[in-house]
Amino acid sequence: NVDIINASRRRRIASGSGTSVQDVNRLINSYSEARKMMRQMMGVSGTKKKKGKGKRKRAFFPF
């Protein structure tokens, strides 16, 4: 969860990976944006509804 990564954790991640805190912040921000876009795309495409229909079909044909 990105929300629990506070400033001290970001400093520790940066020092452990040999990068700056700004690089860690950029990585976390880009991850958050990509996650947000994927959620929007999943909602628009309606794949969740398709998965639900497939589960019902399997219930009728258990083999």
N, CA, C, O and CB atoms as a CASP TS submission, in Angstrom:
PFRMAT TS
TARGET T0000
AUTHOR 0000-0000-0000
METHOD Language model
MODEL 1
PARENT N/A
ATOM      1  N   ASN     1       0.843  -1.177   0.000  1.00  0.00           N
ATOM      2  CA  ASN     1       0.000   0.000   0.000  1.00  0.00           C
ATOM      3  C   ASN     1       0.889   1.241   0.000  1.00  0.00           C
ATOM      4  O   ASN     1       1.739   1.402   0.875  1.00  0.00           O
ATOM      5  CB  ASN     1      -0.960  -0.002   1.219  1.00  0.00           C
ATOM      6  N   VAL     2       0.694   2.096  -0.962  1.00  0.00           N
ATOM      7  CA  VAL     2       1.527   3.284  -1.130  1.00  0.00           C
ATOM      8  C   VAL     2       1.287   4.294  -0.014  1.00  0.00           C
ATOM      9  O   VAL     2       2.185   5.068   0.320  1.00  0.00           O
ATOM     10  CB  VAL     2       1.259   3.931  -2.486  1.00  0.00           C
ATOM     11  N   ASP     3       0.108   4.297   0.557  1.00  0.00           N
ATOM     12  CA  ASP     3      -0.232   5.286   1.576  1.00  0.00           C
ATOM     13  C   ASP     3       0.591   5.140   2.854  1.00  0.00           C
ATOM     14  O   ASP     3       0.759   6.116   3.584  1.00  0.00           O
ATOM     15  CB  ASP     3      -1.695   5.186   1.908  1.00  0.00           C
ATOM     16  N   ILE     4       1.104   3.956   3.139  1.00  0.00           N
ATOM     17  CA  ILE     4       1.847   3.759   4.383  1.00  0.00           C
ATOM     18  C   ILE     4       3.328   4.097   4.255  1.00  0.00           C
ATOM     19  O   ILE     4       4.065   4.012   5.238  1.00  0.00           O
ATOM     20  CB  ILE     4       1.698   2.335   4.844  1.00  0.00           C
ATOM     21  N   ILE     5       3.773   4.476   3.068  1.00  0.00           N
ATOM     22  CA  ILE     5       5.186   4.805   2.869  1.00  0.00           C
ATOM     23  C   ILE     5       5.390   6.279   3.215  1.00  0.00           C
ATOM     24  O   ILE     5       5.189   7.160   2.378  1.00  0.00           O
ATOM     25  CB  ILE     5       5.641   4.504   1.394  1.00  0.00           C
ATOM     26  N   ASN     6       5.785   6.528   4.443  1.00  0.00           N
ATOM     27  CA  ASN     6       5.993   7.908   4.886  1.00  0.00           C
ATOM     28  C   ASN     6       7.419   8.354   4.584  1.00  0.00           C
ATOM     29  O   ASN     6       8.173   7.630   3.935  1.00  0.00           O
ATOM     30  CB  ASN     6       5.699   8.046   6.395  1.00  0.00           C
ATOM     31  N   ALA     7       7.787   9.537   5.049  1.00  0.00           N
ATOM     32  CA  ALA     7       9.084  10.135   4.701  1.00  0.00           C
ATOM     33  C   ALA     7      10.260   9.295   5.191  1.00  0.00           C
ATOM     34  O   ALA     7      11.247   9.141   4.472  1.00  0.00           O
ATOM     35  CB  ALA     7       9.185  11.537   5.282  1.00  0.00           C
ATOM     36  N   SER     8      10.171   8.756   6.392  1.00  0.00           N
ATOM     37  CA  SER     8      11.296   7.971   6.906  1.00  0.00           C
ATOM     38  C   SER     8      11.470   6.679   6.115  1.00  0.00           C
ATOM     39  O   SER     8      12.598   6.248   5.876  1.00  0.00           O
ATOM     40  CB  SER     8      11.091   7.653   8.393  1.00  0.00           C
ATOM     41  N   ARG     9      10.385   6.069   5.715  1.00  0.00           N
ATOM     42  CA  ARG     9      10.493   4.863   4.889  1.00  0.00           C
ATOM     43  C   ARG     9      11.077   5.189   3.523  1.00  0.00           C
ATOM     44  O   ARG     9      11.875   4.426   2.980  1.00  0.00           O
ATOM     45  CB  ARG     9       9.121   4.195   4.729  1.00  0.00           C
ATOM     46  N   ARG    10      10.676   6.323   2.974  1.00  0.00           N
ATOM     47  CA  ARG    10      11.206   6.721   1.665  1.00  0.00           C
ATOM     48  C   ARG    10      12.709   6.972   1.744  1.00  0.00           C
ATOM     49  O   ARG    10      13.445   6.609   0.826  1.00  0.00           O
ATOM     50  CB  ARG    10      10.485   7.982   1.150  1.00  0.00           C
ATOM     51  N   ARG    11      13.170   7.588   2.828  1.00  0.00           N
ATOM     52  CA  ARG    11      14.613   7.795   3.018  1.00  0.00           C
ATOM     53  C   ARG    11      15.337   6.462   3.129  1.00  0.00           C
ATOM     54  O   ARG    11      16.414   6.286   2.560  1.00  0.00           O
ATOM     55  CB  ARG    11      14.881   8.647   4.273  1.00  0.00           C
ATOM     56  N   ARG    12      14.745   5.525   3.862  1.00  0.00           N
ATOM     57  CA  ARG    12      15.365   4.216   4.034  1.00  0.00           C
ATOM     58  C   ARG    12      15.406   3.454   2.713  1.00  0.00           C
ATOM     59  O   ARG    12      16.404   2.800   2.409  1.00  0.00           O
ATOM     60  CB  ARG    12      14.612   3.403   5.089  1.00  0.00           C
ATOM     61  N   ILE    13      14.342   3.532   1.932  1.00  0.00           N
ATOM     62  CA  ILE    13      14.316   2.886   0.616  1.00  0.00           C
ATOM     63  C   ILE    13      15.379   3.491  -0.291  1.00  0.00           C
ATOM     64  O   ILE    13      16.083   2.774  -1.001  1.00  0.00           O
ATOM     65  CB  ILE    13      12.920   3.021  -0.033  1.00  0.00           C
ATOM     66  N   ALA    14      15.490   4.819  -0.261  1.00  0.00           N
ATOM     67  CA  ALA    14      16.472   5.507  -1.107  1.00  0.00           C
ATOM     68  C   ALA    14      17.894   5.124  -0.725  1.00  0.00           C
ATOM     69  O   ALA    14      18.722   4.857  -1.596  1.00  0.00           O
ATOM     70  CB  ALA    14      16.298   7.023  -1.004  1.00  0.00           C
ATOM     71  N   SER    15      18.180   5.095   0.567  1.00  0.00           N
ATOM     72  CA  SER    15      19.545   4.754   0.982  1.00  0.00           C
ATOM     73  C   SER    15      19.861   3.291   0.695  1.00  0.00           C
ATOM     74  O   SER    15      20.996   2.959   0.353  1.00  0.00           O
ATOM     75  CB  SER    15      19.740   5.048   2.475  1.00  0.00           C
ATOM     76  N   GLY    16      18.879   2.423   0.829  1.00  0.00           N
ATOM     77  CA  GLY    16      19.101   1.007   0.555  1.00  0.00           C
ATOM     78  C   GLY    16      19.265   0.697  -0.920  1.00  0.00           C
ATOM     79  O   GLY    16      19.951  -0.259  -1.281  1.00  0.00           O
ATOM     80  N   SER    17      18.645   1.492  -1.774  1.00  0.00           N
ATOM     81  CA  SER    17      18.730   1.232  -3.213  1.00  0.00           C
ATOM     82  C   SER    17      19.794   2.074  -3.906  1.00  0.00           C
ATOM     83  O   SER    17      20.048   1.897  -5.098  1.00  0.00           O
ATOM     84  CB  SER    17      17.391   1.488  -3.857  1.00  0.00           C
ATOM     85  N   GLY    18      20.415   2.984  -3.171  1.00  0.00           N
ATOM     86  CA  GLY    18      21.457   3.813  -3.759  1.00  0.00           C
ATOM     87  C   GLY    18      20.917   4.918  -4.646  1.00  0.00           C
ATOM     88  O   GLY    18      21.619   5.394  -5.538  1.00  0.00           O
ATOM     89  N   THR    19      19.695   5.326  -4.418  1.00  0.00           N
ATOM     90  CA  THR    19      19.092   6.399  -5.202  1.00  0.00           C
ATOM     91  C   THR    19      18.700   7.542  -4.275  1.00  0.00           C
ATOM     92  O   THR    19      18.872   7.456  -3.059  1.00  0.00           O
ATOM     93  CB  THR    19      17.859   5.886  -5.991  1.00  0.00           C
ATOM     94  N   SER    20      18.176   8.602  -4.856  1.00  0.00           N
ATOM     95  CA  SER    20      17.758   9.743  -4.044  1.00  0.00           C
ATOM     96  C   SER    20      16.292   9.590  -3.644  1.00  0.00           C
ATOM     97  O   SER    20      15.554   8.787  -4.215  1.00  0.00           O
ATOM     98  CB  SER    20      17.975  11.071  -4.811  1.00  0.00           C
ATOM     99  N   VAL    21      15.895  10.371  -2.661  1.00  0.00           N
ATOM    100  CA  VAL    21      14.506  10.354  -2.209  1.00  0.00           C
ATOM    101  C   VAL    21      13.586  10.835  -3.331  1.00  0.00           C
ATOM    102  O   VAL    21      12.455  10.364  -3.451  1.00  0.00           O
ATOM    103  CB  VAL    21      14.330  11.233  -0.946  1.00  0.00           C
ATOM    104  N   GLN    22      14.062  11.765  -4.146  1.00  0.00           N
ATOM    105  CA  GLN    22      13.264  12.254  -5.270  1.00  0.00           C
ATOM    106  C   GLN    22      12.972  11.135  -6.269  1.00  0.00           C
ATOM    107  O   GLN    22      11.873  11.060  -6.818  1.00  0.00           O
ATOM    108  CB  GLN    22      13.984  13.410  -5.971  1.00  0.00           C
ATOM    109  N   ASP    23      13.959  10.266  -6.502  1.00  0.00           N
ATOM    110  CA  ASP    23      13.739   9.135  -7.403  1.00  0.00           C
ATOM    111  C   ASP    23      12.686   8.186  -6.842  1.00  0.00           C
ATOM    112  O   ASP    23      11.836   7.683  -7.577  1.00  0.00           O
ATOM    113  CB  ASP    23      15.052   8.380  -7.646  1.00  0.00           C
ATOM    114  N   VAL    24      12.749   7.949  -5.549  1.00  0.00           N
ATOM    115  CA  VAL    24      11.759   7.082  -4.905  1.00  0.00           C
ATOM    116  C   VAL    24      10.376   7.714  -5.009  1.00  0.00           C
ATOM    117  O   VAL    24       9.395   7.026  -5.292  1.00  0.00           O
ATOM    118  CB  VAL    24      12.129   6.827  -3.418  1.00  0.00           C
ATOM    119  N   ASN    25      10.298   9.025  -4.782  1.00  0.00           N
ATOM    120  CA  ASN    25       9.015   9.723  -4.886  1.00  0.00           C
ATOM    121  C   ASN    25       8.453   9.632  -6.301  1.00  0.00           C
ATOM    122  O   ASN    25       7.254   9.422  -6.482  1.00  0.00           O
ATOM    123  CB  ASN    25       9.171  11.193  -4.477  1.00  0.00           C
ATOM    124  N   ARG    26       9.315   9.790  -7.305  1.00  0.00           N
ATOM    125  CA  ARG    26       8.865   9.689  -8.695  1.00  0.00           C
ATOM    126  C   ARG    26       8.342   8.287  -8.996  1.00  0.00           C
ATOM    127  O   ARG    26       7.320   8.124  -9.663  1.00  0.00           O
ATOM    128  CB  ARG    26      10.011  10.046  -9.658  1.00  0.00           C
ATOM    129  N   LEU    27       9.049   7.287  -8.502  1.00  0.00           N
ATOM    130  CA  LEU    27       8.630   5.907  -8.720  1.00  0.00           C
ATOM    131  C   LEU    27       7.271   5.639  -8.076  1.00  0.00           C
ATOM    132  O   LEU    27       6.401   5.020  -8.689  1.00  0.00           O
ATOM    133  CB  LEU    27       9.678   4.937  -8.165  1.00  0.00           C
ATOM    134  N   ILE    28       7.093   6.100  -6.854  1.00  0.00           N
ATOM    135  CA  ILE    28       5.827   5.895  -6.151  1.00  0.00           C
ATOM    136  C   ILE    28       4.695   6.632  -6.858  1.00  0.00           C
ATOM    137  O   ILE    28       3.591   6.100  -6.982  1.00  0.00           O
ATOM    138  CB  ILE    28       5.937   6.364  -4.691  1.00  0.00           C
ATOM    139  N   ASN    29       4.960   7.848  -7.319  1.00  0.00           N
ATOM    140  CA  ASN    29       3.927   8.606  -8.030  1.00  0.00           C
ATOM    141  C   ASN    29       3.548   7.946  -9.350  1.00  0.00           C
ATOM    142  O   ASN    29       2.368   7.877  -9.694  1.00  0.00           O
ATOM    143  CB  ASN    29       4.401  10.032  -8.284  1.00  0.00           C
ATOM    144  N   SER    30       4.537   7.462 -10.087  1.00  0.00           N
ATOM    145  CA  SER    30       4.227   6.819 -11.364  1.00  0.00           C
ATOM    146  C   SER    30       3.474   5.508 -11.138  1.00  0.00           C
ATOM    147  O   SER    30       2.592   5.156 -11.922  1.00  0.00           O
ATOM    148  CB  SER    30       5.518   6.561 -12.166  1.00  0.00           C
ATOM    149  N   TYR    31       3.817   4.789 -10.077  1.00  0.00           N
ATOM    150  CA  TYR    31       3.085   3.568  -9.741  1.00  0.00           C
ATOM    151  C   TYR    31       1.627   3.889  -9.414  1.00  0.00           C
ATOM    152  O   TYR    31       0.717   3.196  -9.869  1.00  0.00           O
ATOM    153  CB  TYR    31       3.754   2.846  -8.553  1.00  0.00           C
ATOM    154  N   SER    32       1.413   4.931  -8.632  1.00  0.00           N
ATOM    155  CA  SER    32       0.049   5.313  -8.255  1.00  0.00           C
ATOM    156  C   SER    32      -0.772   5.707  -9.478  1.00  0.00           C
ATOM    157  O   SER    32      -1.940   5.335  -9.591  1.00  0.00           O
ATOM    158  CB  SER    32       0.077   6.470  -7.249  1.00  0.00           C
ATOM    159  N   GLU    33      -0.163   6.460 -10.394  1.00  0.00           N
ATOM    160  CA  GLU    33      -0.870   6.872 -11.607  1.00  0.00           C
ATOM    161  C   GLU    33      -1.207   5.669 -12.486  1.00  0.00           C
ATOM    162  O   GLU    33      -2.309   5.587 -13.028  1.00  0.00           O
ATOM    163  CB  GLU    33      -0.029   7.880 -12.397  1.00  0.00           C
ATOM    164  N   ALA    34      -0.267   4.738 -12.629  1.00  0.00           N
ATOM    165  CA  ALA    34      -0.518   3.553 -13.445  1.00  0.00           C
ATOM    166  C   ALA    34      -1.624   2.705 -12.827  1.00  0.00           C
ATOM    167  O   ALA    34      -2.472   2.173 -13.544  1.00  0.00           O
ATOM    168  CB  ALA    34       0.768   2.723 -13.603  1.00  0.00           C
ATOM    169  N   ARG    35      -1.620   2.579 -11.531  1.00  0.00           N
ATOM    170  CA  ARG    35      -2.654   1.815 -10.836  1.00  0.00           C
ATOM    171  C   ARG    35      -4.033   2.459 -11.032  1.00  0.00           C
ATOM    172  O   ARG    35      -5.032   1.772 -11.243  1.00  0.00           O
ATOM    173  CB  ARG    35      -2.321   1.709  -9.335  1.00  0.00           C
ATOM    174  N   LYS    36      -4.058   3.776 -10.955  1.00  0.00           N
ATOM    175  CA  LYS    36      -5.305   4.515 -11.143  1.00  0.00           C
ATOM    176  C   LYS    36      -5.840   4.320 -12.565  1.00  0.00           C
ATOM    177  O   LYS    36      -7.038   4.109 -12.754  1.00  0.00           O
ATOM    178  CB  LYS    36      -5.090   6.015 -10.855  1.00  0.00           C
ATOM    179  N   MET    37      -4.953   4.389 -13.562  1.00  0.00           N
ATOM    180  CA  MET    37      -5.372   4.206 -14.949  1.00  0.00           C
ATOM    181  C   MET    37      -5.878   2.789 -15.199  1.00  0.00           C
ATOM    182  O   MET    37      -6.855   2.599 -15.924  1.00  0.00           O
ATOM    183  CB  MET    37      -4.219   4.520 -15.894  1.00  0.00           C
ATOM    184  N   MET    38      -5.226   1.798 -14.608  1.00  0.00           N
ATOM    185  CA  MET    38      -5.667   0.420 -14.789  1.00  0.00           C
ATOM    186  C   MET    38      -7.047   0.207 -14.190  1.00  0.00           C
ATOM    187  O   MET    38      -7.871  -0.498 -14.774  1.00  0.00           O
ATOM    188  CB  MET    38      -4.670  -0.546 -14.162  1.00  0.00           C
ATOM    189  N   ARG    39      -7.306   0.797 -13.049  1.00  0.00           N
ATOM    190  CA  ARG    39      -8.633   0.677 -12.442  1.00  0.00           C
ATOM    191  C   ARG    39      -9.691   1.323 -13.323  1.00  0.00           C
ATOM    192  O   ARG    39     -10.792   0.790 -13.463  1.00  0.00           O
ATOM    193  CB  ARG    39      -8.647   1.314 -11.047  1.00  0.00           C
ATOM    194  N   GLN    40      -9.364   2.478 -13.923  1.00  0.00           N
ATOM    195  CA  GLN    40     -10.310   3.147 -14.806  1.00  0.00           C
ATOM    196  C   GLN    40     -10.572   2.306 -16.053  1.00  0.00           C
ATOM    197  O   GLN    40     -11.712   2.208 -16.506  1.00  0.00           O
ATOM    198  CB  GLN    40      -9.788   4.535 -15.199  1.00  0.00           C
ATOM    199  N   MET    41      -9.536   1.706 -16.604  1.00  0.00           N
ATOM    200  CA  MET    41      -9.695   0.894 -17.804  1.00  0.00           C
ATOM    201  C   MET    41     -10.517  -0.355 -17.511  1.00  0.00           C
ATOM    202  O   MET    41     -11.330  -0.766 -18.339  1.00  0.00           O
ATOM    203  CB  MET    41      -8.329   0.507 -18.370  1.00  0.00           C
ATOM    204  N   MET    42     -10.319  -0.954 -16.363  1.00  0.00           N
ATOM    205  CA  MET    42     -11.092  -2.136 -15.998  1.00  0.00           C
ATOM    206  C   MET    42     -12.562  -1.780 -15.830  1.00  0.00           C
ATOM    207  O   MET    42     -13.434  -2.575 -16.181  1.00  0.00           O
ATOM    208  CB  MET    42     -10.545  -2.764 -14.708  1.00  0.00           C
ATOM    209  N   GLY    43     -12.846  -0.610 -15.305  1.00  0.00           N
ATOM    210  CA  GLY    43     -14.225  -0.188 -15.131  1.00  0.00           C
ATOM    211  C   GLY    43     -14.906   0.111 -16.450  1.00  0.00           C
ATOM    212  O   GLY    43     -16.094  -0.168 -16.610  1.00  0.00           O
ATOM    213  N   VAL    44     -14.175   0.674 -17.395  1.00  0.00           N
ATOM    214  CA  VAL    44     -14.747   1.051 -18.686  1.00  0.00           C
ATOM    215  C   VAL    44     -14.976  -0.171 -19.567  1.00  0.00           C
ATOM    216  O   VAL    44     -16.006  -0.266 -20.235  1.00  0.00           O
ATOM    217  CB  VAL    44     -13.834   2.048 -19.400  1.00  0.00           C
ATOM    218  N   SER    45     -14.039  -1.097 -19.577  1.00  0.00           N
ATOM    219  CA  SER    45     -14.145  -2.233 -20.490  1.00  0.00           C
ATOM    220  C   SER    45     -15.215  -3.226 -20.066  1.00  0.00           C
ATOM    221  O   SER    45     -15.711  -3.983 -20.900  1.00  0.00           O
ATOM    222  CB  SER    45     -12.818  -2.936 -20.591  1.00  0.00           C
ATOM    223  N   GLY    46     -15.576  -3.241 -18.806  1.00  0.00           N
ATOM    224  CA  GLY    46     -16.627  -4.137 -18.344  1.00  0.00           C
ATOM    225  C   GLY    46     -16.180  -5.578 -18.216  1.00  0.00           C
ATOM    226  O   GLY    46     -17.016  -6.478 -18.292  1.00  0.00           O
ATOM    227  N   THR    47     -14.901  -5.832 -18.027  1.00  0.00           N
ATOM    228  CA  THR    47     -14.426  -7.204 -17.912  1.00  0.00           C
ATOM    229  C   THR    47     -14.925  -7.866 -16.639  1.00  0.00           C
ATOM    230  O   THR    47     -15.022  -9.092 -16.584  1.00  0.00           O
ATOM    231  CB  THR    47     -12.914  -7.239 -17.954  1.00  0.00           C
ATOM    232  N   LYS    48     -15.237  -7.099 -15.635  1.00  0.00           N
ATOM    233  CA  LYS    48     -15.764  -7.689 -14.409  1.00  0.00           C
ATOM    234  C   LYS    48     -17.119  -8.336 -14.675  1.00  0.00           C
ATOM    235  O   LYS    48     -17.417  -9.395 -14.123  1.00  0.00           O
ATOM    236  CB  LYS    48     -15.884  -6.626 -13.301  1.00  0.00           C
ATOM    237  N   LYS    49     -17.933  -7.716 -15.505  1.00  0.00           N
ATOM    238  CA  LYS    49     -19.233  -8.286 -15.833  1.00  0.00           C
ATOM    239  C   LYS    49     -19.069  -9.574 -16.627  1.00  0.00           C
ATOM    240  O   LYS    49     -19.793 -10.542 -16.397  1.00  0.00           O
ATOM    241  CB  LYS    49     -20.078  -7.281 -16.621  1.00  0.00           C
ATOM    242  N   LYS    50     -18.129  -9.592 -17.552  1.00  0.00           N
ATOM    243  CA  LYS    50     -17.899 -10.786 -18.353  1.00  0.00           C
ATOM    244  C   LYS    50     -17.444 -11.946 -17.477  1.00  0.00           C
ATOM    245  O   LYS    50     -17.861 -13.085 -17.688  1.00  0.00           O
ATOM    246  CB  LYS    50     -16.864 -10.508 -19.442  1.00  0.00           C
ATOM    247  N   LYS    51     -16.600 -11.664 -16.504  1.00  0.00           N
ATOM    248  CA  LYS    51     -16.142 -12.721 -15.615  1.00  0.00           C
ATOM    249  C   LYS    51     -17.307 -13.293 -14.824  1.00  0.00           C
ATOM    250  O   LYS    51     -17.368 -14.502 -14.599  1.00  0.00           O
ATOM    251  CB  LYS    51     -15.062 -12.197 -14.668  1.00  0.00           C
ATOM    252  N   GLY    52     -18.214 -12.455 -14.407  1.00  0.00           N
ATOM    253  CA  GLY    52     -19.370 -12.912 -13.657  1.00  0.00           C
ATOM    254  C   GLY    52     -20.252 -13.837 -14.480  1.00  0.00           C
ATOM    255  O   GLY    52     -20.753 -14.836 -13.962  1.00  0.00           O
ATOM    256  N   LYS    53     -20.450 -13.517 -15.759  1.00  0.00           N
ATOM    257  CA  LYS    53     -21.254 -14.365 -16.626  1.00  0.00           C
ATOM    258  C   LYS    53     -20.589 -15.717 -16.819  1.00  0.00           C
ATOM    259  O   LYS    53     -21.268 -16.742 -16.866  1.00  0.00           O
ATOM    260  CB  LYS    53     -21.484 -13.689 -17.976  1.00  0.00           C
ATOM    261  N   GLY    54     -19.275 -15.727 -16.932  1.00  0.00           N
ATOM    262  CA  GLY    54     -18.563 -16.982 -17.100  1.00  0.00           C
ATOM    263  C   GLY    54     -18.694 -17.880 -15.889  1.00  0.00           C
ATOM    264  O   GLY    54     -18.773 -19.101 -16.025  1.00  0.00           O
ATOM    265  N   LYS    55     -18.717 -17.302 -14.729  1.00  0.00           N
ATOM    266  CA  LYS    55     -18.871 -18.099 -13.518  1.00  0.00           C
ATOM    267  C   LYS    55     -20.250 -18.744 -13.483  1.00  0.00           C
ATOM    268  O   LYS    55     -20.384 -19.890 -13.055  1.00  0.00           O
ATOM    269  CB  LYS    55     -18.651 -17.233 -12.265  1.00  0.00           C
ATOM    270  N   ARG    56     -21.269 -18.028 -13.925  1.00  0.00           N
ATOM    271  CA  ARG    56     -22.614 -18.601 -13.937  1.00  0.00           C
ATOM    272  C   ARG    56     -22.696 -19.759 -14.931  1.00  0.00           C
ATOM    273  O   ARG    56     -23.360 -20.759 -14.657  1.00  0.00           O
ATOM    274  CB  ARG    56     -23.658 -17.522 -14.286  1.00  0.00           C
ATOM    275  N   LYS    57     -22.041 -19.638 -16.062  1.00  0.00           N
ATOM    276  CA  LYS    57     -22.066 -20.722 -17.040  1.00  0.00           C
ATOM    277  C   LYS    57     -21.400 -21.968 -16.471  1.00  0.00           C
ATOM    278  O   LYS    57     -21.871 -23.083 -16.696  1.00  0.00           O
ATOM    279  CB  LYS    57     -21.370 -20.293 -18.341  1.00  0.00           C
ATOM    280  N   ARG    58     -20.319 -21.787 -15.744  1.00  0.00           N
ATOM    281  CA  ARG    58     -19.642 -22.932 -15.150  1.00  0.00           C
ATOM    282  C   ARG    58     -20.520 -23.603 -14.100  1.00  0.00           C
ATOM    283  O   ARG    58     -20.405 -24.808 -13.872  1.00  0.00           O
ATOM    284  CB  ARG    58     -18.316 -22.502 -14.529  1.00  0.00           C
ATOM    285  N   ALA    59     -21.385 -22.843 -13.468  1.00  0.00           N
ATOM    286  CA  ALA    59     -22.275 -23.430 -12.473  1.00  0.00           C
ATOM    287  C   ALA    59     -23.270 -24.380 -13.140  1.00  0.00           C
ATOM    288  O   ALA    59     -23.634 -25.400 -12.556  1.00  0.00           O
ATOM    289  CB  ALA    59     -23.021 -22.326 -11.699  1.00  0.00           C
ATOM    290  N   PHE    60     -23.715 -24.052 -14.363  1.00  0.00           N
ATOM    291  CA  PHE    60     -24.646 -24.920 -15.069  1.00  0.00           C
ATOM    292  C   PHE    60     -23.945 -26.145 -15.662  1.00  0.00           C
ATOM    293  O   PHE    60     -24.549 -27.211 -15.787  1.00  0.00           O
ATOM    294  CB  PHE    60     -25.348 -24.140 -16.169  1.00  0.00           C
ATOM    295  N   PHE    61     -22.676 -25.988 -16.024  1.00  0.00           N
ATOM    296  CA  PHE    61     -21.910 -27.080 -16.612  1.00  0.00           C
ATOM    297  C   PHE    61     -20.703 -27.376 -15.726  1.00  0.00           C
ATOM    298  O   PHE    61     -19.620 -26.846 -15.974  1.00  0.00           O
ATOM    299  CB  PHE    61     -21.462 -26.733 -18.061  1.00  0.00           C
ATOM    300  N   PRO    62     -20.864 -28.199 -14.712  1.00  0.00           N
ATOM    301  CA  PRO    62     -19.777 -28.413 -13.751  1.00  0.00           C
ATOM    302  C   PRO    62     -18.609 -29.221 -14.289  1.00  0.00           C
ATOM    303  O   PRO    62     -17.592 -29.330 -13.606  1.00  0.00           O
ATOM    304  CB  PRO    62     -20.310 -29.093 -12.547  1.00  0.00           C
ATOM    305  N   PHE    63     -18.708 -29.789 -15.479  1.00  0.00           N
ATOM    306  CA  PHE    63     -17.610 -30.573 -16.021  1.00  0.00           C
ATOM    307  C   PHE    63     -16.762 -29.741 -16.846  1.00  0.00           C
ATOM    308  O   PHE    63     -15.773 -30.224 -17.397  1.00  0.00           O
ATOM    309  CB  PHE    63     -18.085 -31.729 -16.803  1.00  0.00           C
TER
END
